[in-house]
Amino acid sequence: MLTLASKLKREEGVRAGRTSAGSNDASHRVSVRDRLLIKEVSELEANLPNTCKVTFPDENKLYHFQLAISPDEGYYLGGKFQFEIEVPEAYNMVPPRVKCLTRIWHPNIAETGEICLSLLREHSIDGTGWAPTRTLKDVVWGLNSLFTDLLNFDDPLNIDAAEHHLRDKEDFRNKVQDFIKNYAR
């Protein structure tokens, strides 16, 4: 992440040395999102759960990264689940877009990758949705918690998975393990 931070500092130094006519060059402006991300990514990397790993395909694009979660307990123990996180230009007024890239049998994650996590909702009735005070760290910790304490069978996105769990917990566990064996290694 030092690459983008160093680049921003160099550009600020160059701009400071320019005349007032040259300092209004819009092509050299850094968005609010990118400035926030420099700070938030540094904080995230310092406070990452031990079950998570963040990778940046392009270290100059902090707004696009992948998260791997390898739960160390519960139904999903033994799996490695990949998520793609895209931070929109309007961040932090709107939440990041998150998609699960790994096929999974989970009540709060659809087989197509959509995720039901209240803090990713732009508007939420219960007040637990996205707020400008939330950070990427909150998103990562929330996604990680979907495999433990935020696993919610009462308000599912994947209704079939939730009903399967209610009907037969042991068979649900077996199906989760089949998905892990076939898709999440």
C-alpha positions in Angstrom: 0.0 0.0 0.0 3.0 2.2 0.2 3.0 2.5 -3.5 -0.2 4.6 -3.7 0.7 6.5 -0.5 4.1 7.4 -1.8 2.6 8.5 -5.1 0.1 10.8 -3.4 2.9 12.4 -1.3 5.0 13.0 -4.4 2.1 14.5 -6.3 1.3 16.8 -3.3 4.9 17.9 -3.3 4.9 18.6 -7.0 1.6 20.5 -6.7 2.9 22.6 -3.8 5.8 23.7 -6.1 3.6 24.7 -9.0 2.2 28.1 -9.7 -1.4 28.8 -8.9 -2.4 28.4 -12.5 -1.0 24.9 -12.7 -2.3 23.7 -9.3 -5.9 23.5 -10.5 -5.1 20.6 -12.8 -8.0 18.2 -12.2 -6.1 15.2 -13.6 -3.8 15.2 -10.6 -6.5 15.4 -7.9 -6.9 12.5 -5.5 -10.4 11.6 -4.6 -11.7 11.6 -1.0 -12.3 7.8 -1.4 -8.6 7.2 -2.2 -7.4 9.4 0.7 -9.7 7.5 3.1 -8.6 4.2 1.7 -4.9 4.9 2.4 -5.6 5.3 6.1 -8.3 2.5 6.3 -6.2 -0.1 4.5 -3.3 0.5 6.8 -5.6 0.2 9.8 -7.2 -2.9 8.3 -3.9 -4.7 7.7 -2.9 -3.9 11.3 -6.1 -5.3 12.7 -6.9 -8.2 10.4 -8.5 -11.3 12.1 -6.2 -14.3 12.0 -8.7 -16.1 9.8 -8.5 -13.5 7.0 -6.1 -12.5 4.3 -6.4 -9.4 2.1 -4.8 -9.2 -1.4 -4.7 -6.3 -3.9 -4.5 -7.4 -7.5 -3.2 -3.8 -8.3 -1.6 -2.0 -5.3 -2.4 1.3 -6.9 -6.1 0.5 -6.8 -6.9 0.2 -3.1 -10.6 0.4 -4.0 -10.5 -3.1 -5.4 -9.3 -6.1 -3.4 -10.0 -9.6 -2.4 -10.5 -11.1 1.0 -9.9 -14.8 1.8 -11.6 -16.1 5.0 -10.6 -19.5 6.5 -12.9 -20.1 9.5 -11.2 -21.8 12.4 -14.4 -23.1 14.0 -18.0 -24.0 13.3 -19.7 -25.4 10.2 -17.3 -23.8 7.8 -14.1 -25.0 9.4 -11.7 -26.3 6.8 -13.0 -24.0 4.0 -11.3 -21.1 2.3 -13.8 -18.5 1.0 -12.9 -15.8 -1.4 -14.7 -12.4 -1.5 -14.3 -9.5 -3.9 -14.6 -6.0 -2.5 -15.1 -3.0 -4.6 -15.2 0.5 -3.0 -17.3 2.9 -5.0 -16.3 6.5 -5.7 -19.0 7.8 -3.4 -17.4 5.9 -0.4 -17.8 6.5 2.6 -21.3 7.8 2.0 -22.2 4.4 0.4 -21.0 1.0 1.4 -18.5 -1.2 -0.5 -19.9 -3.8 -2.9 -19.0 -7.3 -1.8 -19.5 -10.6 -3.6 -18.6 -14.1 -2.5 -16.6 -15.7 -5.3 -16.7 -19.2 -3.7 -19.8 -21.4 -4.0 -21.1 -21.9 -0.5 -24.1 -23.5 1.3 -24.9 -20.7 3.7 -28.1 -19.1 4.9 -26.7 -15.5 4.5 -24.8 -16.0 1.2 -26.6 -16.9 -2.0 -25.0 -19.5 -4.2 -24.6 -16.7 -6.8 -22.5 -14.7 -4.3 -24.8 -12.0 -3.0 -24.4 -11.4 0.7 -26.9 -10.6 3.4 -25.1 -8.5 6.0 -26.8 -5.5 7.6 -23.8 -3.2 7.6 -23.6 -3.6 3.8 -27.1 -2.2 3.4 -27.2 1.4 2.4 -30.6 1.9 4.1 -31.7 -0.3 7.0 -34.8 0.0 9.1 -33.1 -1.2 12.3 -30.3 1.4 12.1 -27.5 -1.3 11.7 -26.9 -0.5 8.0 -24.1 1.5 6.5 -23.0 4.8 8.0 -20.2 7.1 7.0 -18.5 6.2 10.4 -18.0 2.6 9.3 -14.8 1.5 7.8 -13.3 -1.4 5.7 -12.2 -3.0 9.0 -15.9 -3.2 10.0 -16.8 -4.8 6.6 -14.0 -7.4 6.9 -14.8 -8.3 10.6 -18.5 -8.5 9.6 -17.8 -10.9 6.7 -15.6 -13.0 9.0 -18.4 -13.1 11.6 -20.8 -14.5 9.0 -19.1 -17.8 9.7 -19.5 -17.7 13.5 -21.6 -15.3 15.6 -23.4 -13.5 12.7 -24.5 -16.8 11.1 -28.3 -16.1 11.0 -30.8 -18.8 10.1 -33.8 -16.6 11.1 -33.4 -13.9 8.4 -31.9 -15.9 5.5 -31.0 -14.8 2.0 -30.6 -18.5 1.0 -33.9 -19.8 2.3 -33.2 -23.3 1.2 -30.0 -23.5 3.3 -31.8 -22.1 6.4 -34.7 -24.5 6.0 -32.3 -27.3 5.5 -30.6 -26.4 8.8 -33.9 -26.3 10.6 -35.0 -29.7 9.1 -31.7 -31.6 9.7 -28.7 -30.0 11.3 -26.4 -33.1 10.6 -27.4 -33.3 6.9 -26.8 -29.5 6.7 -23.3 -29.9 8.1 -22.7 -32.7 5.6 -23.8 -30.5 2.7 -21.6 -27.6 3.9 -18.6 -30.0 4.0 -19.4 -31.3 0.5 -19.4 -27.7 -0.7 -16.1 -27.1 1.0 -14.6 -30.2 -0.5 -15.8 -29.3 -4.0 -15.4 -25.5 -4.1 -13.6 -24.1 -1.1 -10.2 -25.7 -0.9 
